[in-house]
Amino acid sequence: MKLGPHLHRIGNDIVAAYLIVVPEGITIIDAGLPGHWRDLQNELSAIGRPMSDVRGVVLTHGDSDHVGFAEKLRREQGVPAYVHAADSARARGDDKPKTEMGRMRLAPTLGFFAYALRKGGARTTYLTEVTEVADGDVLDLPGAPRVIGLPGHSPGSIAVHVPAARAVFVGDGLTTRHVLTGRTGPQPAPFTDDPAEALASLEVLAGLDADWVLPGHGAPWRGSPAEAAASVRSAAAAASR
């Protein structure tokens, strides 16, 4: 689905991944679930670009619903996967999170897990090789994505700022649809290692120039990163009362 110039989304509001599409090639942000491979193929076909145009996959963190088809793409197409050094073990499946689920409602929770199963979430193939990145790196990939440290959800969570697409990709640094409660709007994401750190990390988004804030779960947010971060803090404060 095309969101704007150079910007496409695959998946849906339950689990999403993104494509940066420019003449010199394509950068993928997150790799969703294994079954999103077919979604990727369909999107590339729809825009008339071959799989060989994909130059890299940048993972916002190493959780199973973000590494999805990354290893398949690496093995079959030689496309490197980039992940923050602090999450490289998680992306390899060597450091699986043990966070509590927290608040939940039955229907949205069942919907999330049912969708994950339909998309192959029970057979995650973790990465065997990663290219490690660090806060501040500008990657030599289409769109020149810049890595911004956003720890909290996981130690190596990042945001990815792509000025060419007027977008910042935040992974699970925030969500606009809570997969366990169904609540919509910017808010803290579930399954977060350190919720306090995750909230504090949102300060780095305030100065970014972007029109889109794009989470791994939930609808795309059209507005400034500063507004999105403020909305998340307000939601967190309301939930704690």
C-alpha positions in Angstrom: 0.0 0.0 0.0 1.4 3.4 -1.0 1.4 5.9 1.8 3.2 8.7 0.0 6.2 9.5 -2.3 8.8 6.8 -1.8 6.8 5.2 1.1 4.9 1.9 1.1 3.5 -0.4 3.8 2.9 -4.1 3.8 0.9 -6.0 6.4 -1.8 -4.2 8.3 -2.6 -2.5 11.6 -1.8 -5.7 13.5 1.7 -6.1 12.2 3.3 -3.9 9.5 6.6 -3.5 7.7 7.6 -0.7 5.3 9.4 0.0 2.0 11.4 3.0 1.1 11.2 3.1 -2.7 13.6 5.4 -4.6 15.1 5.1 -8.1 18.4 3.7 -6.9 16.8 0.9 -4.9 14.6 -0.2 -2.0 15.2 -0.3 1.7 12.9 -2.4 3.9 12.2 -1.3 7.5 11.3 -4.4 9.6 10.4 -7.7 8.1 7.1 -8.5 9.9 6.2 -12.2 10.1 7.4 -15.0 7.8 4.1 -14.9 5.9 4.7 -11.2 4.9 7.1 -12.6 2.3 4.1 -13.0 0.0 2.9 -9.5 0.8 6.4 -8.2 -0.1 6.3 -10.0 -3.4 2.9 -8.7 -4.2 3.8 -5.1 -3.4 7.0 -5.2 -5.5 5.0 -6.7 -8.4 2.4 -3.9 -8.0 5.0 -1.2 -8.3 6.9 -2.9 -11.0 10.2 -3.4 -9.1 12.1 -6.7 -8.9 13.3 -8.3 -5.7 16.9 -7.5 -6.8 16.2 -3.8 -6.2 16.0 -4.5 -2.4 19.4 -3.4 -0.9 18.9 -3.9 2.8 16.5 -4.6 5.7 16.8 -2.4 8.7 15.3 -3.9 11.9 13.9 -1.6 14.5 14.6 -4.4 17.0 15.1 -8.1 17.1 11.7 -9.5 18.2 10.1 -12.3 16.2 7.3 -10.3 14.7 9.9 -7.9 13.2 12.5 -10.3 11.9 10.0 -12.3 9.8 11.3 -12.8 6.3 14.7 -11.1 6.9 16.7 -14.4 6.9 14.9 -15.7 3.8 15.8 -12.5 2.0 19.4 -12.7 3.2 19.8 -16.3 2.2 18.0 -16.2 -1.2 18.9 -12.7 -2.3 22.0 -11.8 -0.4 20.3 -8.8 1.2 21.9 -7.7 4.5 19.9 -7.2 7.7 20.9 -4.3 9.9 20.2 -4.3 13.7 21.5 -2.4 16.6 24.4 -4.2 18.4 22.4 -4.4 21.6 19.7 -6.4 19.8 21.8 -8.6 17.6 21.5 -11.6 19.9 17.7 -11.2 20.0 17.6 -11.0 16.2 19.5 -14.3 16.1 17.1 -15.9 18.6 19.7 -16.2 21.3 18.1 -13.7 23.7 14.3 -14.1 23.8 12.4 -11.5 25.9 10.4 -12.6 28.9 8.3 -9.5 29.5 4.8 -9.8 31.0 1.8 -9.3 28.7 0.1 -6.7 31.0 -3.4 -5.4 30.3 -5.4 -7.3 27.7 -8.8 -7.9 26.3 -9.8 -11.3 25.0 -10.9 -10.4 21.4 -8.0 -8.2 20.4 -5.5 -10.6 22.0 -7.0 -13.6 20.2 -7.0 -11.6 17.0 -3.3 -10.8 17.3 -2.2 -14.3 18.0 -4.5 -15.7 15.3 -3.1 -13.3 12.7 0.4 -14.2 13.8 -0.3 -17.9 13.3 -1.8 -17.3 9.9 1.4 -15.4 8.9 3.7 -18.1 10.1 4.6 -16.6 13.5 4.9 -20.1 15.0 7.9 -20.9 12.7 10.1 -17.9 13.1 13.5 -18.2 11.3 15.9 -16.0 13.2 18.9 -14.4 11.5 22.2 -16.2 11.3 24.1 -13.1 10.2 23.5 -9.5 11.0 25.2 -6.2 10.3 25.4 -4.2 13.5 24.6 -0.5 13.7 24.8 2.2 16.3 23.0 5.4 17.2 23.8 8.1 14.7 24.8 5.9 11.8 23.6 6.9 8.4 23.4 3.7 6.4 24.6 3.4 2.8 21.1 2.3 1.6 18.4 3.8 -0.6 16.9 6.8 1.2 20.0 7.2 3.5 18.2 5.9 6.7 19.6 7.4 9.9 19.7 5.2 13.1 18.4 6.8 16.3 18.7 4.9 19.5 15.3 4.3 21.2 16.0 1.8 24.0 13.3 0.6 26.3 11.2 -1.8 24.4 14.4 -3.7 24.0 18.0 -2.7 24.7 18.7 -2.2 21.0 15.4 -0.7 19.8 15.9 2.1 17.3 14.0 4.6 15.3 14.9 5.0 11.7 14.6 8.5 10.2 14.3 8.7 6.4 14.0 12.4 5.2 13.4 11.3 1.6 10.1 9.7 2.7 9.4 12.4 5.4 9.1 9.5 7.8 10.4 8.1 11.1 9.9 4.4 11.8 9.6 3.6 15.5 9.1 -0.1 15.6 7.7 -0.8 19.1 9.0 2.4 20.6 5.3 3.3 20.6 2.1 1.9 19.1 -1.0 3.3 17.6 -3.0 0.1 18.1 -2.4 -2.0 21.2 -2.4 -5.6 20.0 -3.7 -6.9 23.4 -6.4 -4.3 24.2 -7.4 -3.1 20.8 -7.1 0.5 22.0 -6.1 2.9 19.2 -4.1 6.1 19.2 -0.4 6.7 20.2 0.4 4.9 23.4 3.1 2.8 25.0 3.6 -0.6 23.3 3.1 -3.9 25.2 5.8 -6.5 25.7 8.3 -3.7 26.6 11.4 -4.6 28.7 11.7 -1.2 30.4 8.6 0.9 30.1 10.1 3.9 31.9 13.1 3.9 29.6 10.9 3.6 26.6 9.0 6.7 27.5 12.1 8.6 28.2 13.6 7.6 24.9 10.8 9.3 23.0 12.4 12.7 23.8 14.8 12.0 20.9 11.9 12.1 18.4 10.9 15.7 19.3 13.5 17.4 17.0 13.0 15.2 14.0 11.5 16.7 10.8 8.9 14.2 9.5 5.3 14.0 8.5 4.8 10.3 9.3 5.4 8.4 12.4 5.2 4.7 11.5 5.0 2.0 14.2 5.2 -1.8 13.8 1.7 -2.2 15.1 -1.2 0.2 14.4 -2.2 2.7 11.8 0.4 5.1 10.4 0.4 8.4 12.3 0.2 11.5 10.2 1.8 14.4 12.1 5.0 15.4 13.8 7.1 13.1 15.9 6.9 15.6 18.7 3.1 15.4 18.7 3.1 11.6 18.6 5.6 11.4 21.6 3.4 13.9 23.6 0.3 11.8 22.9 2.1 8.6 24.1 3.2 10.4 27.3 -0.4 11.6 27.9 -1.7 8.0 27.4 0.8 6.6 29.8 -0.1 9.2 32.4 -3.8 8.5 32.0 -3.2 4.7 32.3 -1.3 5.1 35.5 -4.1 7.0 37.3 
